[in-house]
Amino acid sequence: MPKSLYFSHKEELFFYEAVFAKAEYAVWSQDVIDIAKHLARTYGLAAMDSMHIALAINTHAHEFISGEKPGKPRYRVKEIAVKSL
C-alpha cells in the first residue's frame, strides 16, 4: 500500500483499502516466531516476509497473496501457496 500512495495509484489503493477493511488480525506468538525463523533459514526470506507468511500458516490461511512479482524468495515457500496479484 505505501507504493500505491507514493505513486498515486488510486485503483490499487482502493483495492488494498477494501482488502484490509475485511482482514482479520493475528497476533505474534513464540510459535509464529519459530515458524518464521524456520522459513527464513529454509527459503532465504527477509525477517518481515517470514513473519507475514508464518502468520498466514499459523492461522491456517489457504494462500498467501503478495503484491511482489514472482521470482522473489517468498515464492520458494512450500508450506502455503504463495500467489502474486
CNS distance restraints for C-alpha pairs under 8 A (distance, minus, plus):
assign (resid   1 and name CA) (resid   5 and name CA) 6.36 0.50 0.50
assign (resid   1 and name CA) (resid  12 and name CA) 7.93 0.50 0.50
assign (resid   1 and name CA) (resid  13 and name CA) 6.30 0.50 0.50
assign (resid   1 and name CA) (resid  16 and name CA) 6.37 0.50 0.50
assign (resid   2 and name CA) (resid   6 and name CA) 6.12 0.50 0.50
assign (resid   3 and name CA) (resid   7 and name CA) 5.92 0.50 0.50
assign (resid   4 and name CA) (resid   8 and name CA) 5.65 0.50 0.50
assign (resid   4 and name CA) (resid   9 and name CA) 4.84 0.50 0.50
assign (resid   4 and name CA) (resid  10 and name CA) 6.99 0.50 0.50
assign (resid   4 and name CA) (resid  12 and name CA) 6.17 0.50 0.50
assign (resid   4 and name CA) (resid  13 and name CA) 5.46 0.50 0.50
assign (resid   5 and name CA) (resid   9 and name CA) 6.55 0.50 0.50
assign (resid   5 and name CA) (resid  10 and name CA) 7.68 0.50 0.50
assign (resid   5 and name CA) (resid  13 and name CA) 6.73 0.50 0.50
assign (resid   9 and name CA) (resid  13 and name CA) 6.13 0.50 0.50
assign (resid  10 and name CA) (resid  14 and name CA) 6.16 0.50 0.50
assign (resid  11 and name CA) (resid  15 and name CA) 6.25 0.50 0.50
assign (resid  12 and name CA) (resid  16 and name CA) 6.32 0.50 0.50
assign (resid  13 and name CA) (resid  17 and name CA) 6.15 0.50 0.50
assign (resid  14 and name CA) (resid  18 and name CA) 6.16 0.50 0.50
assign (resid  15 and name CA) (resid  19 and name CA) 6.29 0.50 0.50
assign (resid  16 and name CA) (resid  20 and name CA) 6.04 0.50 0.50
assign (resid  17 and name CA) (resid  21 and name CA) 6.01 0.50 0.50
assign (resid  18 and name CA) (resid  22 and name CA) 6.75 0.50 0.50
assign (resid  19 and name CA) (resid  23 and name CA) 6.24 0.50 0.50
assign (resid  26 and name CA) (resid  55 and name CA) 6.86 0.50 0.50
assign (resid  26 and name CA) (resid  59 and name CA) 7.48 0.50 0.50
assign (resid  27 and name CA) (resid  55 and name CA) 7.96 0.50 0.50
assign (resid  28 and name CA) (resid  32 and name CA) 5.97 0.50 0.50
assign (resid  28 and name CA) (resid  33 and name CA) 7.09 0.50 0.50
assign (resid  28 and name CA) (resid  55 and name CA) 7.40 0.50 0.50
assign (resid  29 and name CA) (resid  33 and name CA) 6.31 0.50 0.50
assign (resid  30 and name CA) (resid  34 and name CA) 6.08 0.50 0.50
assign (resid  31 and name CA) (resid  35 and name CA) 6.25 0.50 0.50
assign (resid  32 and name CA) (resid  36 and name CA) 6.08 0.50 0.50
assign (resid  32 and name CA) (resid  51 and name CA) 7.19 0.50 0.50
assign (resid  32 and name CA) (resid  54 and name CA) 5.67 0.50 0.50
assign (resid  32 and name CA) (resid  55 and name CA) 6.07 0.50 0.50
assign (resid  32 and name CA) (resid  58 and name CA) 6.50 0.50 0.50
assign (resid  33 and name CA) (resid  37 and name CA) 6.16 0.50 0.50
assign (resid  33 and name CA) (resid  51 and name CA) 6.87 0.50 0.50
assign (resid  33 and name CA) (resid  54 and name CA) 7.49 0.50 0.50
assign (resid  34 and name CA) (resid  38 and name CA) 6.31 0.50 0.50
assign (resid  35 and name CA) (resid  39 and name CA) 6.21 0.50 0.50
assign (resid  35 and name CA) (resid  54 and name CA) 5.56 0.50 0.50
assign (resid  36 and name CA) (resid  40 and name CA) 6.05 0.50 0.50
assign (resid  36 and name CA) (resid  47 and name CA) 7.56 0.50 0.50
assign (resid  36 and name CA) (resid  50 and name CA) 4.73 0.50 0.50
assign (resid  36 and name CA) (resid  51 and name CA) 5.06 0.50 0.50
assign (resid  36 and name CA) (resid  53 and name CA) 7.36 0.50 0.50
assign (resid  36 and name CA) (resid  54 and name CA) 5.09 0.50 0.50
assign (resid  37 and name CA) (resid  41 and name CA) 6.16 0.50 0.50
assign (resid  37 and name CA) (resid  50 and name CA) 7.17 0.50 0.50
assign (resid  38 and name CA) (resid  42 and name CA) 5.95 0.50 0.50
assign (resid  39 and name CA) (resid  43 and name CA) 5.75 0.50 0.50
assign (resid  39 and name CA) (resid  44 and name CA) 7.44 0.50 0.50
assign (resid  39 and name CA) (resid  45 and name CA) 6.75 0.50 0.50
assign (resid  39 and name CA) (resid  50 and name CA) 5.87 0.50 0.50
assign (resid  39 and name CA) (resid  54 and name CA) 7.55 0.50 0.50
assign (resid  39 and name CA) (resid  77 and name CA) 7.40 0.50 0.50
assign (resid  40 and name CA) (resid  44 and name CA) 5.01 0.50 0.50
assign (resid  40 and name CA) (resid  45 and name CA) 4.38 0.50 0.50
assign (resid  40 and name CA) (resid  46 and name CA) 6.44 0.50 0.50
assign (resid  40 and name CA) (resid  47 and name CA) 6.79 0.50 0.50
assign (resid  40 and name CA) (resid  50 and name CA) 5.64 0.50 0.50
assign (resid  41 and name CA) (resid  45 and name CA) 7.26 0.50 0.50
assign (resid  43 and name CA) (resid  73 and name CA) 6.35 0.50 0.50
assign (resid  43 and name CA) (resid  74 and name CA) 7.29 0.50 0.50
assign (resid  43 and name CA) (resid  76 and name CA) 6.19 0.50 0.50
assign (resid  43 and name CA) (resid  77 and name CA) 6.44 0.50 0.50
assign (resid  44 and name CA) (resid  73 and name CA) 6.27 0.50 0.50
assign (resid  45 and name CA) (resid  49 and name CA) 6.10 0.50 0.50
assign (resid  45 and name CA) (resid  50 and name CA) 5.70 0.50 0.50
assign (resid  45 and name CA) (resid  73 and name CA) 5.79 0.50 0.50
assign (resid  45 and name CA) (resid  74 and name CA) 6.29 0.50 0.50
assign (resid  46 and name CA) (resid  50 and name CA) 6.15 0.50 0.50
assign (resid  47 and name CA) (resid  51 and name CA) 6.27 0.50 0.50
assign (resid  48 and name CA) (resid  52 and name CA) 6.11 0.50 0.50
assign (resid  49 and name CA) (resid  53 and name CA) 6.23 0.50 0.50
assign (resid  49 and name CA) (resid  74 and name CA) 7.09 0.50 0.50
assign (resid  50 and name CA) (resid  54 and name CA) 5.87 0.50 0.50
assign (resid  50 and name CA) (resid  74 and name CA) 7.89 0.50 0.50
assign (resid  51 and name CA) (resid  55 and name CA) 6.11 0.50 0.50
assign (resid  52 and name CA) (resid  56 and name CA) 6.39 0.50 0.50
assign (resid  53 and name CA) (resid  57 and name CA) 6.19 0.50 0.50
assign (resid  53 and name CA) (resid  64 and name CA) 6.85 0.50 0.50
assign (resid  54 and name CA) (resid  58 and name CA) 5.98 0.50 0.50
assign (resid  55 and name CA) (resid  59 and name CA) 6.08 0.50 0.50
assign (resid  56 and name CA) (resid  60 and name CA) 6.30 0.50 0.50
assign (resid  56 and name CA) (resid  61 and name CA) 5.21 0.50 0.50
assign (resid  56 and name CA) (resid  63 and name CA) 7.63 0.50 0.50
assign (resid  56 and name CA) (resid  64 and name CA) 6.65 0.50 0.50
assign (resid  57 and name CA) (resid  61 and name CA) 5.95 0.50 0.50
assign (resid  57 and name CA) (resid  79 and name CA) 7.33 0.50 0.50
assign (resid  57 and name CA) (resid  80 and name CA) 6.56 0.50 0.50
assign (resid  61 and name CA) (resid  80 and name CA) 7.97 0.50 0.50
assign (resid  62 and name CA) (resid  80 and name CA) 7.07 0.50 0.50
assign (resid  62 and name CA) (resid  81 and name CA) 7.18 0.50 0.50
assign (resid  63 and name CA) (resid  80 and name CA) 5.80 0.50 0.50
assign (resid  63 and name CA) (resid  81 and name CA) 4.76 0.50 0.50
assign (resid  63 and name CA) (resid  82 and name CA) 5.87 0.50 0.50
assign (resid  63 and name CA) (resid  83 and name CA) 7.24 0.50 0.50
assign (resid  64 and name CA) (resid  80 and name CA) 6.86 0.50 0.50
assign (resid  64 and name CA) (resid  81 and name CA) 6.11 0.50 0.50
assign (resid  64 and name CA) (resid  82 and name CA) 4.72 0.50 0.50
assign (resid  64 and name CA) (resid  83 and name CA) 6.19 0.50 0.50
assign (resid  65 and name CA) (resid  82 and name CA) 5.86 0.50 0.50
assign (resid  65 and name CA) (resid  83 and name CA) 4.82 0.50 0.50
assign (resid  65 and name CA) (resid  84 and name CA) 5.66 0.50 0.50
assign (resid  65 and name CA) (resid  85 and name CA) 6.63 0.50 0.50
assign (resid  66 and name CA) (resid  82 and name CA) 7.22 0.50 0.50
assign (resid  66 and name CA) (resid  83 and name CA) 6.08 0.50 0.50
assign (resid  66 and name CA) (resid  84 and name CA) 4.90 0.50 0.50
assign (resid  66 and name CA) (resid  85 and name CA) 6.16 0.50 0.50
assign (resid  67 and name CA) (resid  84 and name CA) 5.75 0.50 0.50
assign (resid  67 and name CA) (resid  85 and name CA) 5.49 0.50 0.50
assign (resid  68 and name CA) (resid  72 and name CA) 7.37 0.50 0.50
assign (resid  68 and name CA) (resid  84 and name CA) 6.32 0.50 0.50
assign (resid  68 and name CA) (resid  85 and name CA) 7.79 0.50 0.50
assign (resid  69 and name CA) (resid  84 and name CA) 6.22 0.50 0.50
assign (resid  70 and name CA) (resid  75 and name CA) 6.46 0.50 0.50
assign (resid  70 and name CA) (resid  83 and name CA) 7.94 0.50 0.50
assign (resid  70 and name CA) (resid  84 and name CA) 6.51 0.50 0.50
assign (resid  71 and name CA) (resid  75 and name CA) 6.41 0.50 0.50
assign (resid  72 and name CA) (resid  76 and name CA) 7.79 0.50 0.50
assign (resid  73 and name CA) (resid  77 and name CA) 7.65 0.50 0.50
assign (resid  74 and name CA) (resid  82 and name CA) 7.23 0.50 0.50
assign (resid  75 and name CA) (resid  82 and name CA) 5.76 0.50 0.50
assign (resid  75 and name CA) (resid  83 and name CA) 7.57 0.50 0.50
assign (resid  77 and name CA) (resid  81 and name CA) 7.60 0.50 0.50
assign (resid  77 and name CA) (resid  82 and name CA) 7.24 0.50 0.50
